[in-house]
């Protein structure tokens, strides 16, 4: 999980207090990625358990407890940077399913449904674009996080455009269920006869 | 203050009889001064036709186009041409700069065509170029400028003087994404000074710079985005259904 490695990265700059880590994480992502204090401490405890960070034994648990990265932590951080991110379940999957379901439902205007989602996605893009517009050129964390969201949403719009165009090219309004289901057993019989 | 642009029930047909094509069917669009509106739609949805009619480069078959409070359908050809030179700026995908003129001459040309003498026209042109960070390139010819610089000149030409309406067709053309973003920042800055802007695009990223996105399909407005929520709404995202 990336919060874990983001904290390791912050500690690779030098020893830091827990409170400071939480603040620096948020600042580094343009504050569009809020992180609660509890999450910071749970993550730090796990990192310590795994031997990736060490803490000042003397200090009490709390915001003033200091942490530093270990050699194993440095290795873990470098390996993580080069590991491909998990992209097995892209976030647009739910949208794909909605369109597929709509195609089979009588009385649903798929083109209208696609347009509704296109509008929602562009409204979300608009908000990230506003964030970028108001950001300073040196607010690199915010600019990169906003860009990433905008590109991801842009891909969703492109998929919707492509889906729309494909559906329009279907021979007739998509009354799909009946035909393919009946066609399949017949095809199987033909294969059987040849055998 | 009148809106920058009012398009009222505009229709446009090409051809006649069986070969008649309806490019626009009763389109309404109002763009306030200071507002940037994006028009999106698939190829053939009529978005470029709408832009050329809004810019009075073409006339509507039916309906009204009012630019900065001036009814254009009853104007003479000459008056319309004069309105275009004085009040409407265009940015095209391929820049459309004149190769034989310097950056400053390209920008001052519409003013001079409208009767401004060349010295005052140059002063206004230089101010527009300066605002876009192009003052030191003013005497270069288009082929001595980079793609991003050429597009800045095209935008300076579109907003020079007292233009109240800016019309752009895929204004970032073939620019890379960072230069394209620069163009949109300039267009936004023009709108913040009170210019009404319309951009036609199929690019959702570009459209997301607008205050409002209008969706066109088969020549009719089918949908538009809600007025923008502030960026703070990103911090408490609504769950997806």
HADDOCK unambig.tbl for C-alpha pairs under 7 A between the chains (distance, minus, plus):
assign (segid A and resid 32 and name CA) (segid B and resid 235 and name CA) 6.27 0.50 0.50
assign (segid A and resid 119 and name CA) (segid B and resid 225 and name CA) 5.93 0.50 0.50
assign (segid A and resid 122 and name CA) (segid B and resid 204 and name CA) 6.58 0.50 0.50
assign (segid A and resid 122 and name CA) (segid B and resid 208 and name CA) 6.32 0.50 0.50
assign (segid A and resid 123 and name CA) (segid B and resid 225 and name CA) 6.40 0.50 0.50
assign (segid A and resid 125 and name CA) (segid B and resid 208 and name CA) 5.80 0.50 0.50
assign (segid A and resid 126 and name CA) (segid B and resid 208 and name CA) 4.32 0.50 0.50
assign (segid A and resid 126 and name CA) (segid B and resid 209 and name CA) 6.32 0.50 0.50
assign (segid A and resid 127 and name CA) (segid B and resid 230 and name CA) 6.81 0.50 0.50
assign (segid A and resid 127 and name CA) (segid B and resid 231 and name CA) 5.31 0.50 0.50
assign (segid A and resid 128 and name CA) (segid B and resid 231 and name CA) 6.99 0.50 0.50
assign (segid A and resid 129 and name CA) (segid B and resid 208 and name CA) 6.33 0.50 0.50
assign (segid A and resid 129 and name CA) (segid B and resid 209 and name CA) 6.16 0.50 0.50
assign (segid A and resid 130 and name CA) (segid B and resid 231 and name CA) 6.53 0.50 0.50
assign (segid A and resid 131 and name CA) (segid B and resid 231 and name CA) 5.93 0.50 0.50
assign (segid A and resid 154 and name CA) (segid B and resid 204 and name CA) 6.22 0.50 0.50
assign (segid A and resid 154 and name CA) (segid B and resid 205 and name CA) 6.47 0.50 0.50
